[in-house]
Amino acid sequence: MQTKSYNAFALISTILILGILTIVILGFLSLSGFERRISQSGIYGQKAYYLAEAGIAECIWKLKNDENWRTNFESNPAWSAEFTRENPLGIIGSYTIKIQNTDLAKGEISASSKADIGNGKFAQRIIQTNVFKAINTNPLENIAIFSDEDITINSATINVDNGSIFTNNSLNLRLNANVVPTLKAQAVNIVSALFWSSLTAGLSVEANQCIGNVSPLPCQTAPDPLEMPMIDFDSDDANSYKNRATEQGHLYASNEFRNMLNDNPNLTLDGISYVTGAVQVKRGQSLTVNGLLVADGNITIGTGGFPPGGKALLTFTKNENDPSGILSKSKISIGLWSGDINGEGLIYALDSVNISNFNHVLNFNLTGGILTRKLDISGSEQTLNITYNSAYINDVLGTASFSPTITINHWEEEY
């Protein structure tokens, strides 16, 4: 009986062990198959992403090079277009592009793509971005600060001498912000000064609606929208700033410019300098531009990094032969570790200008003006002094016949 009981126990144990091993093996195989499917999904997802990005790139190319698209984009505020490409880039799949203008030379692009996985299944992506182009060939009379979208000012004082402030949307003052233009404050939408803020214009406030501590009242009729003036950054024209800088021997890659600043933290540039990429002036570095600094990418002053000592300083001055200022096809940011900013000329950014300093050490003095798509200023009761100078501004603007198309607010989703 004991032998039979032992044999039965051994049989049952063996069956249980085999069952457990079978479950483990099946689980391992299932997990391996799941990981393989995840890997394949990632591969096809990447293909779908690149298809959508290719669609965005083709749409922007058409805005720059297709005469019909360019004309409609710049002249018809309600224009829209759509097209589909099958099996582009050697990938079995497609992308569909839709563009809808929201105003003149401002549009929203949506690219939806499919990459064929097989068995009737697809990896899919949607990418959306906004496009913007400056199209005004004329200067803006008496406007020291221009923003195509909102102007938002928090905890800072802005003194504007001999000029006006203008926005194609709203002028928002918050948290003890004070703005004093000697001429006008003009907003196509709303002017508001709330939470211990004030706006005091020398001549008038013109807006669709005035809210808060705004003077003088009553609010005058809102102005008509204005287009942002053009600047030729890098066209084939001999007068583009890239070609003018190349002629002067001042064309730099982003890493070349960075190394110049690292090797000489008190760097001085003369004439027109063009950087194909981003520019960063870090803490402890001082940049003096006797003329014009132009960049394809972002220009950042006193943001990022913690090298030892000091603040980031920027000075740009007008010389006898060249225009003066700092220009970016993207963003200009003046941040936490910035110190003195003194300039004669134009600050111009096709995307945005952001000034944010909370150290009570920012001394900002500009003779010229600021032109940008969007302006944000915030600080700890900092004071920015801007004196309008049409000669400095117009010298930079020149007589441009070309302006680049840029992308903003880029995002994606997968499904």
C-alpha positions in Angstrom: 0.0 0.0 0.0 2.8 2.4 0.8 4.5 1.7 -2.6 1.2 2.4 -4.4 0.6 5.6 -2.3 4.1 6.8 -3.1 3.7 6.1 -6.8 0.4 8.0 -6.8 2.0 10.9 -5.0 5.0 10.9 -7.4 2.6 10.8 -10.4 0.5 13.7 -9.1 3.6 15.7 -8.2 5.0 15.1 -11.7 1.8 16.2 -13.3 1.7 19.3 -11.2 5.3 20.2 -12.0 4.7 19.6 -15.7 1.6 21.8 -15.5 3.4 24.6 -13.8 6.3 24.4 -16.3 3.7 24.4 -19.2 2.1 27.5 -17.7 5.5 29.2 -17.3 6.5 28.3 -20.8 3.2 29.5 -22.3 3.5 32.7 -20.3 7.0 33.2 -21.5 6.0 32.6 -25.1 3.0 34.9 -24.7 5.2 37.6 -23.1 7.7 37.2 -25.9 5.0 37.6 -28.5 3.6 40.6 -26.7 7.0 42.2 -26.6 7.4 41.5 -30.3 4.1 43.1 -31.0 5.1 46.1 -28.9 8.4 46.3 -30.9 6.6 46.0 -34.2 4.0 48.6 -33.1 6.8 51.0 -32.2 8.5 50.5 -35.6 5.3 51.1 -37.5 4.4 54.0 -35.2 7.7 55.6 -36.1 6.9 55.1 -39.7 3.5 56.7 -39.3 5.2 59.6 -37.4 7.7 60.2 -40.2 4.9 60.1 -42.8 3.0 62.8 -40.9 6.2 64.9 -40.5 6.8 64.5 -44.3 3.3 65.8 -44.9 4.0 68.9 -42.8 7.3 69.4 -44.6 5.6 69.2 -48.0 2.8 71.6 -47.0 5.4 74.2 -45.8 7.4 73.6 -49.0 4.2 74.4 -51.1 3.6 77.5 -49.0 7.1 78.7 -49.9 7.4 77.5 -53.5 4.0 76.9 -55.0 2.8 80.2 -56.4 -0.9 79.3 -56.0 -0.5 78.2 -52.4 1.7 81.1 -51.5 -0.7 83.7 -53.0 -3.7 82.2 -51.3 -1.9 81.8 -47.9 -0.9 85.5 -47.9 -4.0 87.1 -49.4 -7.1 85.0 -48.5 -7.8 84.9 -44.7 -10.4 82.1 -45.2 -8.3 79.9 -47.6 -8.1 76.2 -47.1 -6.6 73.3 -49.0 -6.2 69.5 -48.7 -4.3 66.7 -50.5 -3.3 63.0 -49.9 -0.1 61.2 -50.8 -0.2 57.4 -51.2 2.8 55.2 -50.4 5.3 58.2 -50.0 8.9 57.7 -49.1 8.8 54.0 -50.0 6.5 53.3 -47.0 3.2 51.4 -47.6 0.7 53.9 -46.3 -0.4 57.5 -46.8 -0.7 61.0 -45.4 -3.4 63.6 -45.7 -2.7 67.2 -45.3 -5.2 69.9 -44.4 -4.4 73.6 -44.1 -6.9 76.3 -42.9 -6.1 79.9 -42.7 -7.0 81.8 -39.6 -6.0 85.1 -41.0 -3.7 86.5 -43.7 -0.4 84.5 -43.7 -1.5 82.5 -40.6 -2.7 79.0 -40.8 -3.3 75.7 -39.0 -1.9 72.5 -40.6 -3.1 69.0 -39.7 -1.3 65.9 -41.0 -2.9 62.5 -40.5 -0.9 59.4 -41.6 -1.3 55.7 -41.8 1.5 53.0 -42.0 0.3 49.6 -43.1 1.0 46.9 -40.5 -0.8 44.1 -42.4 -4.0 42.2 -42.0 -6.0 45.4 -42.6 -4.4 47.2 -39.6 -2.6 50.5 -39.6 -0.4 52.6 -37.2 -1.7 56.1 -37.3 -0.5 59.6 -36.3 -1.9 63.1 -36.3 0.5 66.1 -36.2 -0.8 69.6 -36.0 1.2 72.9 -36.2 0.5 76.5 -36.9 2.3 78.5 -39.6 3.1 82.2 -39.6 4.7 84.6 -42.0 5.3 88.4 -41.7 4.0 90.0 -44.9 4.0 93.8 -44.2 6.5 95.6 -46.5 5.9 98.9 -44.7 7.2 100.1 -41.3 4.8 100.8 -38.4 4.6 104.5 -37.7 5.2 105.6 -34.1 4.9 102.0 -32.7 7.6 101.1 -30.2 6.2 97.7 -29.2 4.3 95.6 -31.7 2.9 92.1 -31.1 0.8 90.1 -33.6 -0.9 88.3 -30.7 -1.2 89.0 -27.0 1.0 91.3 -24.9 1.1 90.0 -21.3 2.9 92.0 -18.6 3.2 90.8 -15.0 4.9 92.6 -12.1 7.0 94.9 -14.3 7.0 98.6 -15.3 7.3 99.5 -19.0 8.1 103.1 -19.8 7.6 103.8 -23.6 9.0 107.2 -24.6 8.0 108.9 -27.8 6.0 105.9 -29.0 2.9 103.6 -28.8 2.1 100.0 -27.9 0.1 97.9 -30.4 -1.3 94.4 -30.3 -3.5 92.6 -32.8 -5.2 90.9 -29.8 -5.2 91.9 -26.1 -3.0 93.9 -23.8 -3.0 92.2 -20.4 -1.5 93.8 -17.3 -1.4 91.7 -14.1 0.1 91.7 -10.6 1.3 95.3 -10.1 2.3 95.8 -13.7 2.5 99.4 -14.9 2.7 100.6 -18.5 3.2 104.2 -19.5 3.4 105.0 -23.2 3.8 108.7 -24.0 1.5 108.2 -27.1 -1.1 105.4 -27.4 -2.0 102.0 -26.1 -3.8 100.1 -28.9 -5.4 96.7 -28.9 -7.7 95.2 -31.5 -9.4 93.2 -28.7 -9.1 94.1 -25.0 -7.0 96.3 -22.8 -7.0 95.2 -19.1 -5.1 96.4 -16.0 -6.0 94.3 -13.0 -4.6 93.2 -9.6 -2.9 96.5 -8.6 -1.9 97.2 -12.2 -2.2 100.4 -14.2 -2.0 101.7 -17.8 -1.5 105.4 -18.4 -1.3 106.5 -22.0 -0.2 110.0 -22.9 -2.7 110.4 -25.8 -5.4 107.7 -25.8 -6.3 104.1 -25.2 -7.8 102.4 -28.2 -9.5 99.0 -27.8 -12.7 97.0 -28.2 -13.0 97.0 -24.4 -11.1 98.5 -21.5 -11.1 96.8 -18.1 -9.6 97.9 -14.8 -7.2 100.8 -14.0 -6.9 102.2 -17.5 -6.3 105.9 -18.4 -7.4 108.0 -20.2 -11.0 106.9 -20.4 -13.3 106.5 -22.2 -11.7 103.9 -24.4 -11.5 105.0 -28.0 -12.5 102.9 -31.0 -10.3 99.8 -31.5 -7.7 100.1 -34.3 -7.6 98.0 -37.4 -5.2 95.1 -37.4 -1.7 95.6 -38.6 0.6 93.0 -40.3 4.0 92.3 -38.9 6.8 93.9 -41.0 9.0 91.6 -43.1 12.6 90.8 -42.6 14.7 88.8 -45.1 16.7 86.4 -43.0 18.1 83.9 -45.5 16.7 84.1 -49.0 18.9 83.9 -52.1 18.7 87.7 -52.4 22.1 89.4 -52.0 20.5 91.7 -49.4 19.3 88.9 -47.1 21.0 89.1 -43.7 22.6 85.6 -44.2 24.2 86.7 -47.4 25.3 90.1 -46.0 26.9 88.4 -43.0 28.6 85.8 -45.3 30.0 88.7 -47.4 31.5 90.2 -44.2 32.9 86.9 -43.1 30.6 86.6 -40.1 28.6 83.4 -40.8 28.7 80.9 -37.9 27.3 77.5 -37.0 25.7 77.4 -33.6 28.6 75.3 -32.1 31.2 77.8 -33.5 29.4 80.7 -31.9 29.1 78.8 -28.6 32.9 78.1 -28.6 33.6 81.7 -29.4 31.7 82.8 -26.3 33.2 80.1 -24.1 36.7 81.0 -25.2 36.1 84.7 -24.8 33.3 85.4 -22.2 33.6 89.2 -23.0 33.0 88.8 -26.8 32.6 91.8 -29.1 31.2 91.5 -32.6 31.3 94.1 -35.4 29.0 94.4 -38.4 26.3 91.8 -39.3 26.7 88.4 -37.7 24.5 85.4 -38.7 24.2 82.2 -36.7 22.7 79.1 -38.4 21.1 77.7 -35.2 20.6 78.8 -31.6 22.5 81.5 -29.6 22.9 81.3 -25.9 24.6 83.9 -23.7 25.1 82.2 -20.3 25.7 83.4 -16.8 29.1 85.1 -16.6 29.2 85.9 -20.3 29.0 89.4 -21.8 28.2 89.9 -25.5 28.6 93.3 -27.2 27.3 93.7 -30.8 28.4 96.7 -32.7 25.8 96.1 -35.4 23.4 93.2 -35.8 23.1 89.7 -34.5 20.8 87.4 -36.5 20.0 83.7 -35.6 18.0 80.9 -37.3 17.1 79.5 -33.9 16.4 80.8 -30.4 18.4 83.6 -28.9 18.5 83.1 -25.1 20.2 85.5 -22.6 20.7 84.3 -19.0 18.7 81.2 -19.2 19.8 77.6 -18.6 23.0 76.4 -17.1 24.8 77.4 -13.9 28.4 78.4 -14.7 30.1 80.2 -11.8 29.6 83.9 -11.2 28.1 86.9 -12.7 25.1 87.6 -14.9 24.6 87.4 -18.7 25.0 90.8 -20.2 24.0 92.0 -23.7 24.8 95.3 -25.4 24.1 96.2 -29.0 24.9 99.6 -30.6 24.5 101.4 -33.8 27.6 101.7 -36.0 28.0 104.0 -39.0 27.5 101.4 -41.7 25.2 98.6 -40.5 21.8 98.2 -38.9 21.7 97.2 -35.3 19.7 94.9 -33.0 19.0 91.2 -32.4 16.8 89.2 -34.8 15.5 85.6 -34.4 13.5 83.4 -36.8 12.2 81.8 -33.6 12.3 83.1 -30.0 14.2 85.6 -28.0 14.3 84.9 -24.3 15.8 87.1 -21.6 15.8 85.1 -18.4 16.6 84.6 -14.7 20.4 85.1 -14.9 20.4 88.1 -17.2 21.8 91.4 -16.0 22.1 94.6 -18.0 20.4 94.7 -21.4 21.3 97.9 -23.3 20.5 98.3 -26.9 20.3 100.7 -29.9 18.2 99.1 -32.6 15.5 96.5 -33.1 14.6 93.4 -31.1 12.7 91.2 -33.6 11.4 87.6 -33.2 9.1 85.8 -35.6 7.8 83.5 -32.8 8.0 85.3 -29.4 9.9 87.6 -27.1 9.9 86.5 -23.4 11.5 88.6 -20.7 11.4 87.0 -17.2 13.7 88.1 -14.5 13.1 87.9 -10.7 16.4 89.0 -9.3 15.9 92.8 -9.1 19.1 93.2 -11.2 17.8 93.6 -14.7 18.5 97.0 -16.2 16.8 97.1 -19.5 17.3 100.2 -21.8 16.4 100.1 -25.5 16.4 102.8 -28.0 14.6 101.5 -31.1 11.7 99.1 -30.7 10.4 95.5 -30.3 8.5 93.7 -33.1 7.3 90.1 -32.5 4.5 87.7 -32.9 3.9 87.4 -29.2 5.3 89.3 -26.2 5.5 88.2 -22.5 7.2 90.2 -19.8 7.3 89.2 -16.1 9.5 90.1 -13.2 9.8 91.3 -9.7 8.9 95.0 -10.2 11.5 95.3 -12.9 11.6 98.5 -15.0 12.1 98.4 -18.8 12.8 101.7 -20.6 12.0 101.8 -24.3 12.6 104.9 -26.4 11.1 104.7 -29.9 13.5 105.5 -32.7 12.1 105.0 -36.2 15.5 105.4 -37.9 17.0 102.5 -36.0 13.9 100.3 -36.7 13.6 101.1 -40.4 17.3 100.6 -41.0 16.9 97.0 -39.9 13.6 96.4 -41.8 15.0 97.9 -45.0 13.0 97.1 -48.1 12.6 93.3 -47.7 10.6 91.5 -50.4 10.9 88.1 -48.7 10.1 86.7 -45.2 10.4 83.1 -44.0 7.4 80.9 -43.1 7.8 79.5 -39.6 6.1 76.8 -37.6 4.8 77.3 -34.0 2.8 75.2 -31.5 3.8 71.8 -32.9 2.2 68.7 -31.4 1.3 65.1 -32.2 -1.0 62.3 -31.1 -1.2 58.6 -31.9 -4.1 56.3 -32.2 
